[in-house]
Amino acid sequence: MSGSAAACGCGTTGATAAVRDLGSGAGLGLSRPLTFTKMHGLGNDFVLLDRLDGSPGVTPEEVAWLADRRLGVGCDQVVELVPETGAAARMIIHNADGSQAEMCGNAARCVGLYLRKYRGVTDAEMVLATGAGPVRLFPVTGTNRVAVDMGCPTFSGERTLTIARVSPAHGVPGVEQGVSGTVVSMGNPHFVVFADDVAAVALADVGPLLSEHVAFPNRTNVEFVQILDSANVRMRVWERGAGITPACGTGACAAAVAAAERGLTGRKVTVRLDGGELVIDWQEGGRVVMTGPAVEVFRGTLTP
């Protein structure tokens, strides 16, 4: 994804992250310095705010500014870390449009990397509280990879839903009468649609039409999935509240579960996203484990 902040950060990937003073945040009415860490998981990027010391949270206006790729830092989501009894931290996820998300797998991996580096959490297993319940993080020693136990998928009502003629079946090649997909939750909602060629899907058009369809009163994330073979799938995603992103961890889990549930793949697959690859293992006990990278891009401080 493009944008001035993202372009600036790309230069530090793989190197020692710089600490930058980004100047005055007076236009936002900041009453205190705001230190953040820019991170990403396969290009799905975050501004992470450490509030574990009890510092005040950000306002919706500050979230919108931080997420803006031209006027602010630029990100898909702003992630706050706050104290939580019985967990290393609680993760609060703010979408760029001001709404909140229950869970984000890519952000969880970034949090695991952050807690190890900056908060000295060296446990082989960390517990992270989220809006979808606790998840377990397993940083892979000596790498930037983190495995996340995402819990069990849930299905509510009809597992398969057909949405008739989306203006009409807008941007989905070969579909005339309706778009059929699997409805599955990984702590947040997903609508998984299988397609012969995900590159041909007009995602910017059909994504919001499906995400905001009346069938999903709270909106939904939308994944288009192409089966490559029994162990590999290709996926593109429209995230509610963020739009097209290079990767979605919960979406990759939902795609893998939907593919295995339909008998199209095995229970362990590599999901190839625009931003890279995630390994998803839907274990026999029902839990889903996602493994992939997390990257620190840079750190910065906004001053009043």
C-alpha positions in Angstrom: 0.0 0.0 0.0 1.2 3.5 -0.8 1.4 6.6 1.3 4.1 9.0 2.6 4.5 7.4 6.0 4.6 3.9 4.6 7.1 4.8 1.9 9.3 6.4 4.6 9.2 3.4 6.8 10.0 0.9 4.1 13.6 2.1 4.1 14.1 0.9 7.6 12.7 -2.6 7.2 15.3 -5.2 8.2 17.6 -2.6 9.7 17.8 -1.1 13.2 14.6 0.9 13.6 15.1 4.7 13.9 13.4 6.9 16.5 12.1 10.0 14.9 10.6 13.2 16.4 7.7 13.9 14.0 7.2 17.4 15.4 4.1 19.1 16.7 0.7 17.5 17.2 -0.7 20.8 18.4 -3.3 20.7 15.6 -4.8 17.7 17.3 -4.9 19.3 20.7 -2.4 16.9 22.1 -1.8 17.5 25.8 1.2 15.2 26.2 3.9 13.7 24.0 2.7 10.6 22.1 5.3 7.9 21.4 4.4 5.2 19.0 5.9 2.2 17.2 5.0 1.6 13.5 4.8 -2.1 12.7 3.4 -4.4 10.1 2.5 -8.0 9.4 2.8 -8.7 5.7 2.1 -5.1 4.9 -1.0 -4.8 7.1 0.3 -1.9 9.1 -0.3 -0.5 12.6 0.6 2.4 14.8 1.1 0.8 18.2 0.6 2.9 21.3 2.0 1.5 24.6 -0.3 2.5 27.5 0.9 -0.2 29.9 2.0 2.6 32.2 -1.6 3.8 32.5 -1.2 6.8 30.2 -4.4 8.2 28.7 -5.9 6.8 25.5 -6.3 8.5 22.2 -9.5 10.2 21.0 -11.3 9.2 17.8 -9.9 12.4 16.2 -6.4 11.4 17.1 -7.0 7.9 15.7 -8.2 9.3 12.4 -5.2 11.6 12.1 -2.7 8.9 13.0 -4.1 6.5 10.4 -4.1 9.2 7.6 -1.4 8.3 5.1 -1.0 11.9 3.9 -1.5 14.0 7.0 -0.6 11.6 9.8 1.6 8.6 10.3 -0.4 6.2 8.2 -1.8 2.8 9.0 -4.6 0.4 8.7 -5.3 0.2 12.4 -4.2 2.0 15.6 -3.4 -0.5 18.3 -3.4 0.4 22.0 -1.8 -1.8 24.7 -3.3 -1.5 28.1 -2.8 -3.5 31.4 -4.8 -6.6 31.9 -4.8 -8.9 34.9 -3.7 -12.4 33.9 -2.3 -11.3 30.6 0.8 -9.7 29.2 -1.5 -6.9 27.9 -4.9 -6.1 26.4 -5.0 -5.1 22.7 -7.5 -2.5 21.7 -7.8 -2.2 17.9 -9.1 1.1 16.3 -9.9 0.9 12.5 -9.0 3.8 10.3 -12.6 4.8 10.0 -13.0 5.1 13.8 -14.7 1.8 14.5 -13.2 -0.9 16.6 -12.3 -4.5 15.7 -12.6 -7.4 18.1 -9.4 -9.2 16.9 -6.6 -8.9 14.4 -4.1 -11.7 13.8 -1.4 -9.6 12.1 -1.6 -7.1 15.0 -1.3 -9.9 17.5 2.0 -11.0 16.0 3.3 -7.5 16.1 2.3 -7.1 19.7 4.2 -10.3 20.5 7.4 -9.0 18.9 6.9 -5.6 20.7 6.4 -7.1 24.1 9.5 -9.2 23.8 11.7 -6.3 22.6 10.5 -3.4 24.6 8.7 -4.9 27.6 11.1 -7.7 28.4 8.5 -10.4 28.1 10.7 -13.5 27.5 8.1 -16.2 28.2 7.8 -18.9 25.5 4.1 -18.3 25.7 2.3 -15.0 26.2 -1.4 -14.4 26.8 -2.9 -11.4 25.0 -6.4 -10.2 25.9 -8.5 -9.1 23.0 -12.1 -8.1 22.3 -12.7 -11.7 21.1 -11.2 -13.3 24.2 -7.6 -14.3 25.1 -5.2 -15.6 22.5 -1.8 -17.2 23.1 1.3 -16.0 21.4 4.4 -18.1 20.7 7.4 -16.0 19.5 9.8 -18.1 17.5 13.2 -17.7 19.1 15.8 -16.0 16.9 13.3 -14.9 14.2 10.7 -12.3 13.6 8.0 -14.9 13.3 5.2 -15.4 15.9 2.7 -18.3 16.1 -0.7 -17.3 17.4 -3.3 -19.7 18.8 -6.4 -18.0 17.4 -8.9 -20.3 19.1 -11.7 -22.2 17.4 -13.8 -20.9 14.5 -17.5 -20.6 15.0 -20.3 -20.8 12.5 -23.7 -19.1 13.2 -26.8 -19.9 11.3 -26.3 -21.0 7.7 -22.7 -21.8 6.9 -23.2 -21.0 3.3 -24.9 -17.7 2.3 -25.8 -16.6 -1.2 -26.2 -12.8 -1.8 -28.3 -12.3 -4.9 -27.0 -10.0 -7.6 -24.6 -7.5 -6.2 -25.1 -4.6 -8.6 -25.2 -7.1 -10.5 -22.7 -9.5 -9.0 -20.4 -6.5 -9.4 -16.8 -7.4 -10.2 -16.9 -11.1 -9.7 -16.2 -12.8 -13.0 -18.4 -15.7 -13.9 -21.0 -14.9 -11.3 -24.4 -13.8 -12.7 -27.1 -14.8 -10.2 -25.4 -14.2 -6.8 -22.3 -14.4 -4.7 -22.1 -17.5 -2.5 -19.7 -17.8 0.4 -19.0 -19.3 3.8 -19.9 -17.3 6.9 -17.3 -18.0 9.7 -16.1 -16.1 12.8 -12.6 -16.0 14.1 -13.7 -13.7 16.9 -14.7 -11.3 14.2 -16.9 -11.9 11.1 -15.8 -13.2 7.7 -17.5 -13.9 4.4 -15.3 -16.3 2.4 -16.0 -16.4 -1.4 -14.2 -19.0 -3.6 -13.2 -17.7 -7.0 -11.3 -19.2 -10.0 -9.0 -16.1 -10.3 -8.9 -13.7 -7.4 -6.7 -11.3 -9.4 -9.7 -10.7 -11.7 -12.0 -9.7 -8.8 -12.8 -6.0 -8.7 -12.1 -5.9 -5.0 -12.5 -2.2 -4.5 -16.0 -2.3 -6.0 -17.4 -5.6 -4.7 -15.6 -5.6 -1.3 -17.6 -2.8 0.3 -20.9 -3.9 -1.4 -20.6 -7.3 0.3 -19.1 -6.0 3.6 -22.0 -3.6 4.1 -24.8 -5.8 2.7 -27.9 -6.0 4.8 -27.1 -9.7 5.5 -24.3 -8.4 7.8 -25.8 -5.9 10.2 -22.5 -5.3 11.8 -20.6 -5.4 8.5 -18.1 -8.2 7.7 -14.6 -8.8 6.4 -14.7 -10.3 2.9 -12.1 -12.7 1.5 -11.8 -14.0 -2.0 -10.0 -17.3 -2.1 -8.5 -19.2 -5.0 -7.5 -22.9 -4.5 -4.1 -23.6 -5.8 -3.7 -27.1 -4.5 -4.5 -29.1 -1.4 -1.9 -27.2 0.7 -1.9 -23.7 -0.9 -4.5 -21.0 -1.5 -4.4 -17.5 -2.8 -6.4 -14.8 -1.0 -7.3 -11.1 -1.3 -9.2 -9.3 1.4 -11.5 -6.3 2.0 -11.4 -5.5 5.7 -14.4 -3.7 7.3 -13.3 -0.4 8.6 -10.0 -0.4 6.6 -10.7 -1.4 3.0 -8.2 -3.4 0.9 -5.2 -4.5 2.9 -2.2 -6.6 1.9 -3.0 -9.2 4.5 -5.5 -10.2 7.2 -4.5 -12.8 9.7 -8.1 -13.6 10.9 -9.2 -13.6 7.3 -6.4 -16.1 6.4 -7.6 -18.3 9.2 -11.2 -18.0 8.0 -10.2 -18.9 4.5 -8.3 -21.9 5.5 -11.1 -23.2 7.7 -13.7 -22.6 4.9 -11.5 -24.4 2.4 -10.9 -27.4 4.6 -14.5 -27.5 5.8 -15.6 -27.8 2.1 -13.0 -30.5 1.4 -11.0 -28.3 -1.0 -7.8 -28.5 1.0 -6.2 -30.2 3.9 -6.3 -28.7 7.4 -2.8 -27.1 7.2 -2.3 -24.7 4.3 -0.1 -21.8 3.2 -2.2 -18.7 2.5 -0.6 -16.5 -0.1 -1.7 -12.9 0.3 -0.8 -9.7 -1.4 1.8 -9.0 1.3 3.3 -12.4 1.8 2.5 -15.8 3.2 0.9 -17.2 6.4 0.8 -20.8 7.5 -2.6 -21.8 9.0 -3.0 -25.1 10.8 -6.6 -26.0 11.7 -5.7 -28.6 14.3 -7.7 -31.8 14.9 -8.9 -30.4 18.3 -10.5 -27.5 16.5 -8.1 -24.7 17.3 -6.5 -22.6 14.6 -2.8 -21.7 14.8 -1.4 -19.0 12.5 2.3 -18.5 12.0 3.9 -15.6 10.2 6.3 -12.6 10.4 6.0 -9.3 12.2 8.2 -6.3 11.5 9.1 -3.1 13.3 9.4 -0.2 10.8 10.2 2.8 13.0 9.4 4.6 16.3 8.4 8.2 16.6 7.2 10.9 19.1 4.6 13.5 18.5 4.9 16.6 20.8 2.2 19.0 21.9 
